[in-house]
């Protein structure tokens, strides 16, 4: 199936970080768990992002965080 662009972008951020320019903001426990889950299951998620409900939730959690960071809300 078609892979949502946002999911791919978030996977890239989760796996590779944003580079030295990104502010260092501590993750909440939920965000830490989401990040770990996505990292551990990255290949399966990339192959079919919609198949794994836990992964979808994790990606959603991380995308909300990315939105907050983008707007400077911590």
C-alpha positions, 0 to 999 in steps of 0.5 A: 500500500501507499506509505504515508509521507508523514510516517516516513518522515517521522521514521527518518527523524526517529531513526536518524535524528535531526542533526546538531541544529535540533534542540535537545528536549527531554522525551516523556516516558510515553515518547521514549517508549514510542521511539524505542518501539518504532526503532525496534520495528522500523523495517516492518513499519516501513514495509506496511505502516498501517498494519501495526496499530501499536506502531501507528500510535507510536508514530502519532505520538512522535508526530505530535511531539514533532509538531510541538517542537516545530512550534517551540512548545515543550 
